[in-house]
Amino acid sequence: MFVAVNPVLPPFFRRLRRAARTVLAASLACAAGAAFAAVNLTVLMGDDMAASSEFVQRLRADQEPGGKFELVRLGPGGTEMQPAAEQAADAERAANAGVRTRSLRGASSSSSSSDVPLTMAVGPAAARAAVEGPGQEPLVLAMLSPLEYGTLKATSPALKRADRRVGVLLRDPAMTDQLALVNAVLPQKHRLGVVATPESEPLVRELQRAAQGANPAWDLRVEYAPDARSIASALRLVVPNSDALLVLPDLIGDNQAATLSVLRAAAGAGLPVFGASEGLVRSGGLAAAVSTPSQLAQQARQLGQKVASAGNSSNAPLVEAATPATVRVNATVARGLGLRLPEERELTDRLAAPR
């Protein structure tokens, strides 16, 4: 039997499949772009910290051409504050970027019926002003530490209003990510020491749950320091029973002098220190799992989409820890401890892997 074969046909079909995949990908991208373009984003900024500025710049850069980006700067007490010189600078930036700024008072009045309004508050001052202010549009609170969010939740009943959907993006990775980093660097060690403040109890509970859920479980030694003078005595109890120390993003982790006390005690005992800030690594910590402001801005935008499209089934805020986390390593400290660590990129990939 003779079988005729057309050698041109298979490549043709391959080209056809590639073309179909390209068209499908372009269609999906256009659909996603259309969803973004329908969002009118109002950003409340309550401070001029470098991290907040970088966060807002990334939000502005990622804004789709069809959407509106509106910046409201807040002064002390959550009041609107935009000096004439700053207004002029913002007007010039808005003209160049195709965005505009407006007042908080009119935040929900200028959107057309087809737009999806979304307010994003950057930092604790802006978060409080947004939660306690008027408006029913979906709201995302970003760049908050876990303790700052806990304080806001405890002192602001308006956070659970039934007529407003709220998302909360914490600036720090989850404790499971912190423990995953320690495990990736010290796979044979499972004794972890922590000095915490009484206000850090929610963080300690999260850490304890993560430690108990790990395989194998971590042996945690936690001591509390009610004030700065108590840190030294707490460290004397923790250091001898630990293979490494973890600095929490609390009043100790946010205070340079307190952090240095932990680093000095660890250096004297030859222990590595882990944490959640790049500053810790620069000051002598071994490694940290952090999320950059640009990464947080991308996640905040995605969280905003979830909040804007969610139903009204629950008035509880949707809370997310920072992810993905980027690993920072102090190579000098690693050599001093006699450790050979994987590259930062490899450690970052390990944190991103499913667990």
ChimeraX attribute file (.defattr): number of C-alpha atoms within 10 A of each C-alpha:
attribute: neighborCount
match mode: 1-to-1
recipient: residues
	/A:1	3
	/A:2	4
	/A:3	5
	/A:4	6
	/A:5	7
	/A:6	7
	/A:7	8
	/A:8	8
	/A:9	10
	/A:10	10
	/A:11	10
	/A:12	11
	/A:13	11
	/A:14	11
	/A:15	12
	/A:16	12
	/A:17	12
	/A:18	12
	/A:19	12
	/A:20	12
	/A:21	12
	/A:22	12
	/A:23	12
	/A:24	12
	/A:25	12
	/A:26	12
	/A:27	12
	/A:28	12
	/A:29	12
	/A:30	12
	/A:31	12
	/A:32	11
	/A:33	15
	/A:34	15
	/A:35	15
	/A:36	20
	/A:37	17
	/A:38	17
	/A:39	24
	/A:40	24
	/A:41	24
	/A:42	24
	/A:43	26
	/A:44	27
	/A:45	25
	/A:46	26
	/A:47	18
	/A:48	10
	/A:49	11
	/A:50	10
	/A:51	16
	/A:52	20
	/A:53	16
	/A:54	17
	/A:55	22
	/A:56	21
	/A:57	14
	/A:58	17
	/A:59	21
	/A:60	21
	/A:61	10
	/A:62	13
	/A:63	20
	/A:64	18
	/A:65	15
	/A:66	16
	/A:67	21
	/A:68	22
	/A:69	24
	/A:70	20
	/A:71	24
	/A:72	22
	/A:73	22
	/A:74	20
	/A:75	15
	/A:76	11
	/A:77	11
	/A:78	19
	/A:79	13
	/A:80	18
	/A:81	15
	/A:82	15
	/A:83	10
	/A:84	9
	/A:85	9
	/A:86	12
	/A:87	14
	/A:88	12
	/A:89	12
	/A:90	17
	/A:91	15
	/A:92	14
	/A:93	14
	/A:94	17
	/A:95	11
	/A:96	10
	/A:97	14
	/A:98	15
	/A:99	21
	/A:100	18
	/A:101	19
	/A:102	16
	/A:103	16
	/A:104	23
	/A:105	12
	/A:106	10
	/A:107	23
	/A:108	17
	/A:109	9
	/A:110	11
	/A:111	14
	/A:112	10
	/A:113	7
	/A:114	8
	/A:115	14
	/A:116	20
	/A:117	24
	/A:118	23
	/A:119	27
	/A:120	26
	/A:121	25
	/A:122	26
	/A:123	24
	/A:124	21
	/A:125	21
	/A:126	26
	/A:127	28
	/A:128	22
	/A:129	19
	/A:130	23
	/A:131	22
	/A:132	14
	/A:133	13
	/A:134	12
	/A:135	18
	/A:136	16
	/A:137	18
	/A:138	22
	/A:139	28
	/A:140	29
	/A:141	28
	/A:142	29
	/A:143	25
	/A:144	22
	/A:145	19
	/A:146	22
	/A:147	18
	/A:148	17
	/A:149	22
	/A:150	14
	/A:151	13
	/A:152	19
	/A:153	15
	/A:154	10
	/A:155	11
	/A:156	12
	/A:157	11
	/A:158	15
	/A:159	21
	/A:160	16
	/A:161	16
	/A:162	13
	/A:163	13
	/A:164	21
	/A:165	27
	/A:166	28
	/A:167	23
	/A:168	25
	/A:169	26
	/A:170	25
	/A:171	24
	/A:172	26
	/A:173	22
	/A:174	21
	/A:175	22
	/A:176	18
	/A:177	24
	/A:178	25
	/A:179	23
	/A:180	21
	/A:181	23
	/A:182	24
	/A:183	15
	/A:184	15
	/A:185	19
	/A:186	15
	/A:187	10
	/A:188	9
	/A:189	14
	/A:190	19
	/A:191	15
	/A:192	23
	/A:193	24
	/A:194	24
	/A:195	26
	/A:196	25
	/A:197	21
	/A:198	14
	/A:199	15
	/A:200	19
	/A:201	14
	/A:202	13
	/A:203	19
	/A:204	19
	/A:205	12
	/A:206	13
	/A:207	21
	/A:208	19
	/A:209	14
	/A:210	19
	/A:211	21
	/A:212	13
	/A:213	12
	/A:214	15
	/A:215	7
	/A:216	9
	/A:217	14
	/A:218	19
	/A:219	17
	/A:220	19
	/A:221	16
	/A:222	17
	/A:223	19
	/A:224	18
	/A:225	17
	/A:226	13
	/A:227	12
	/A:228	14
	/A:229	10
	/A:230	13
	/A:231	21
	/A:232	16
	/A:233	12
	/A:234	19
	/A:235	22
	/A:236	12
	/A:237	15
	/A:238	21
	/A:239	23
	/A:240	12
	/A:241	14
	/A:242	21
	/A:243	21
	/A:244	23
	/A:245	28
	/A:246	24
	/A:247	25
	/A:248	25
	/A:249	21
	/A:250	19
	/A:251	19
	/A:252	23
	/A:253	22
	/A:254	15
	/A:255	12
	/A:256	13
	/A:257	12
	/A:258	18
	/A:259	22
	/A:260	17
	/A:261	16
	/A:262	24
	/A:263	23
	/A:264	14
	/A:265	16
	/A:266	22
	/A:267	17
	/A:268	9
	/A:269	14
	/A:270	15
	/A:271	20
	/A:272	25
	/A:273	26
	/A:274	26
	/A:275	26
	/A:276	28
	/A:277	23
	/A:278	20
	/A:279	16
	/A:280	24
	/A:281	21
	/A:282	14
	/A:283	14
	/A:284	23
	/A:285	33
	/A:286	29
	/A:287	30
	/A:288	26
	/A:289	30
	/A:290	24
	/A:291	23
	/A:292	19
	/A:293	21
	/A:294	18
	/A:295	18
	/A:296	26
	/A:297	25
	/A:298	16
	/A:299	19
	/A:300	25
	/A:301	20
	/A:302	13
	/A:303	23
	/A:304	26
	/A:305	19
	/A:306	16
	/A:307	23
	/A:308	22
	/A:309	12
	/A:310	13
	/A:311	10
	/A:312	12
	/A:313	8
	/A:314	14
	/A:315	15
	/A:316	15
	/A:317	19
	/A:318	15
	/A:319	15
	/A:320	18
	/A:321	21
	/A:322	22
	/A:323	23
	/A:324	19
	/A:325	26
	/A:326	21
	/A:327	24
	/A:328	25
	/A:329	22
	/A:330	19
	/A:331	19
	/A:332	12
	/A:333	20
	/A:334	18
	/A:335	12
	/A:336	11
	/A:337	14
	/A:338	10
	/A:339	14
	/A:340	10
	/A:341	18
	/A:342	12
	/A:343	12
	/A:344	16
	/A:345	12
	/A:346	13
	/A:347	21
	/A:348	19
	/A:349	13
	/A:350	16
	/A:351	23
	/A:352	15
	/A:353	7
	/A:354	5
	/A:355	9
